[in-house]
């Protein structure tokens, strides 16, 4: 019964968060072909405290983004993953970083934190601070677990690039939105937009006859 309740709760999680979290767990459990470009974002090392620590942050902040600033915009959310993933792969090659799941987690946390600057975060009951400090606290804790600081810095850097291009630059004088979600993603993932000029025919009242 407990598993049924957990499954029902999990099915209520937004689609992108559910899919990404599930893929991370399956890849880590199976440890298959982790060198491939796609699976390097899904592998978080062997099962252990570090893995569950990362899964906690992936699930929580991916879900908060999808239910918050990306609500009703699945295509834009997936495009953020694609943009961040491509940029991380290119920059990761320069630093010989081949497992980038933790970097993607840092990117998600960074984007959420910059879009929620007034939110106060309780970090494992030890520290309380404003959301923009969370990526740096996460990096410090990750370092204590023996993980490479470069991976977190890569995720923070890519998260900042996305945030600047999506939230900052378009609002500057002469700025414009440079990250445009491809139309095919919107067609696949988003509900079709209603025509604002569409006017429904007036409903016929009971007992009323048309002239």
C-alpha positions as CSV (number, residue, x, y, z in Angstrom):
1,X,0.0,0.0,0.0
2,X,2.9,2.4,0.8
3,X,4.3,1.8,-2.7
4,X,0.9,2.5,-4.3
5,X,0.7,5.8,-2.4
6,X,4.2,6.7,-3.4
7,X,3.5,5.8,-7.1
8,X,0.3,7.9,-7.1
9,X,2.2,10.8,-5.6
10,X,5.0,10.5,-8.2
11,X,2.5,10.4,-11.1
12,X,1.3,13.9,-9.9
13,X,4.7,15.3,-10.5
14,X,5.0,17.4,-13.7
15,X,6.0,15.4,-16.8
16,X,9.6,16.8,-17.5
17,X,10.6,16.5,-13.8
18,X,9.2,13.0,-13.6
19,X,11.0,11.9,-16.9
20,X,14.4,13.4,-16.0
21,X,14.4,12.0,-12.4
22,X,13.4,8.6,-13.6
23,X,16.1,8.5,-16.3
24,X,18.7,9.5,-13.7
25,X,17.7,6.7,-11.3
26,X,17.6,4.1,-14.1
27,X,20.9,5.1,-15.6
28,X,22.7,5.0,-12.2
29,X,21.2,1.7,-11.3
30,X,22.1,0.1,-14.7
31,X,25.4,1.9,-15.2
32,X,25.2,1.4,-19.0
33,X,27.1,3.3,-21.7
34,X,27.7,6.3,-19.4
35,X,30.2,7.7,-21.9
36,X,27.6,8.6,-24.4
37,X,26.6,12.3,-24.8
38,X,23.1,11.8,-23.4
39,X,23.7,9.5,-20.6
40,X,26.6,11.6,-19.1
41,X,23.8,13.9,-17.8
42,X,22.0,11.0,-16.1
43,X,24.9,9.3,-14.2
44,X,25.6,10.5,-10.7
45,X,28.0,7.8,-9.6
46,X,27.4,4.7,-7.6
47,X,24.4,4.4,-5.3
48,X,25.3,6.1,-2.0
49,X,24.8,9.3,0.0
50,X,26.2,11.5,-2.8
51,X,23.8,10.0,-5.3
52,X,20.7,10.5,-3.1
53,X,21.9,14.0,-2.2
54,X,22.0,14.9,-5.9
55,X,18.6,13.2,-6.6
56,X,17.1,15.3,-3.8
57,X,18.1,18.5,-5.5
58,X,17.3,17.3,-9.0
59,X,13.8,16.4,-8.0
60,X,13.1,19.4,-5.8
61,X,14.3,22.2,-8.0
62,X,13.5,20.7,-11.3
63,X,9.9,20.3,-10.0
64,X,9.8,23.8,-8.6
65,X,10.9,25.3,-12.0
66,X,8.4,23.3,-13.9
67,X,5.6,24.2,-11.6
68,X,6.7,27.8,-11.3
69,X,8.3,29.9,-14.0
70,X,7.9,27.2,-16.6
71,X,4.3,26.3,-15.8
72,X,2.4,25.6,-19.0
73,X,5.7,26.0,-21.0
74,X,7.0,22.4,-21.3
75,X,8.7,23.2,-24.6
76,X,10.6,26.1,-23.1
77,X,11.7,24.0,-20.2
78,X,13.0,21.2,-22.4
79,X,14.8,23.8,-24.5
80,X,16.6,25.0,-21.4
81,X,17.8,21.5,-20.8
82,X,19.0,21.2,-24.5
83,X,20.7,24.6,-24.4
84,X,22.4,23.9,-21.1
85,X,23.4,20.4,-22.1
86,X,25.0,21.4,-25.4
87,X,26.9,24.2,-23.7
88,X,28.1,22.0,-20.9
89,X,29.4,19.4,-23.3
90,X,31.4,22.0,-25.3
91,X,32.8,23.6,-22.1
92,X,33.3,20.2,-20.4
93,X,35.6,19.0,-23.2
94,X,37.9,21.9,-22.4
95,X,38.2,20.8,-18.7
96,X,38.0,17.0,-19.4
97,X,34.7,16.8,-17.6
98,X,32.7,13.8,-18.9
99,X,30.0,13.2,-16.3
100,X,27.8,16.3,-16.2
101,X,24.7,15.2,-14.2
102,X,25.9,17.2,-11.2
103,X,26.6,20.2,-13.4
104,X,23.0,20.1,-14.7
105,X,21.7,20.0,-11.2
106,X,23.7,23.1,-10.3
107,X,22.3,24.8,-13.4
108,X,18.7,24.0,-12.3
109,X,19.4,25.3,-8.8
110,X,21.0,28.4,-10.1
111,X,18.2,29.4,-12.5
112,X,15.6,28.7,-9.8
113,X,17.5,30.7,-7.2
114,X,17.9,33.8,-9.5
115,X,14.2,33.7,-10.3
116,X,13.3,33.4,-6.6
117,X,15.6,36.0,-5.0
118,X,13.3,36.7,-2.0
119,X,12.8,33.1,-1.0
120,X,14.6,32.0,2.2
121,X,16.1,28.5,2.1
122,X,16.8,26.3,5.0
123,X,19.8,24.2,4.1
124,X,19.4,20.8,5.9
125,X,18.4,22.7,9.1
126,X,21.9,24.1,9.5
127,X,21.8,27.4,7.7
128,X,19.1,29.8,6.5
129,X,19.8,32.3,3.7
130,X,18.4,33.9,0.6
131,X,17.9,31.7,-2.4
132,X,20.7,33.3,-4.6
133,X,23.3,31.9,-2.1
134,X,22.0,28.3,-2.5
135,X,24.2,27.3,-5.6
136,X,27.3,28.3,-3.6
137,X,26.2,26.4,-0.5
138,X,25.5,23.4,-2.7
139,X,28.9,23.6,-4.2
140,X,30.6,23.8,-0.8
141,X,28.6,20.8,0.5
142,X,29.4,18.9,-2.7
143,X,33.1,19.6,-2.2
144,X,32.9,18.2,1.3
145,X,31.5,15.0,-0.3
146,X,34.7,14.8,-2.4
147,X,33.2,15.9,-5.7
148,X,35.1,18.1,-8.1
149,X,34.4,21.8,-7.7
150,X,34.8,22.3,-11.4
151,X,31.6,20.4,-12.2
152,X,29.6,22.7,-9.9
153,X,31.3,25.8,-11.3
154,X,30.4,24.7,-14.8
155,X,26.8,24.2,-13.9
156,X,26.6,27.6,-12.2
157,X,28.3,29.3,-15.2
158,X,25.9,27.8,-17.7
159,X,23.0,28.6,-15.5
160,X,24.1,32.2,-15.4
161,X,24.5,32.4,-19.2
162,X,20.9,31.0,-19.6
163,X,19.5,33.4,-16.9
164,X,21.3,36.4,-18.5
165,X,20.1,35.6,-22.1
166,X,16.6,34.7,-21.0
167,X,15.8,37.1,-18.1
168,X,18.3,40.0,-18.1
169,X,19.4,40.9,-21.7
170,X,15.8,41.0,-23.2
171,X,14.9,43.7,-20.6
172,X,17.9,45.9,-21.3
173,X,17.7,48.9,-23.7
174,X,18.0,47.5,-27.2
175,X,17.9,44.0,-25.9
176,X,15.9,41.2,-27.2
177,X,15.2,37.5,-26.5
178,X,17.9,35.4,-28.2
179,X,16.9,31.9,-27.0
180,X,13.9,31.0,-29.1
181,X,12.3,27.6,-28.5
182,X,12.1,25.7,-31.8
183,X,8.6,25.4,-33.2
184,X,8.6,21.7,-33.4
185,X,9.1,21.4,-29.6
186,X,6.2,23.7,-29.0
187,X,4.1,21.6,-31.4
188,X,5.1,18.4,-29.6
189,X,4.9,19.5,-26.0
190,X,2.7,22.5,-25.6
191,X,-1.1,22.7,-26.0
192,X,-2.2,24.6,-29.0
193,X,-2.8,28.3,-28.3
194,X,-6.4,29.5,-28.6
195,X,-7.1,32.1,-31.3
196,X,-7.6,35.4,-29.5
197,X,-9.9,36.6,-32.3
198,X,-12.2,33.6,-32.1
199,X,-15.7,34.4,-31.1
200,X,-18.0,31.5,-30.2
201,X,-21.5,31.5,-31.6
202,X,-24.1,32.5,-29.0
203,X,-25.8,29.6,-27.3
204,X,-29.4,29.0,-28.1
205,X,-31.6,29.4,-25.0
206,X,-34.1,26.6,-24.1
207,X,-37.4,27.2,-25.9
208,X,-35.8,29.8,-28.2
209,X,-36.3,29.3,-31.9
210,X,-34.0,30.6,-34.5
211,X,-35.4,33.3,-36.8
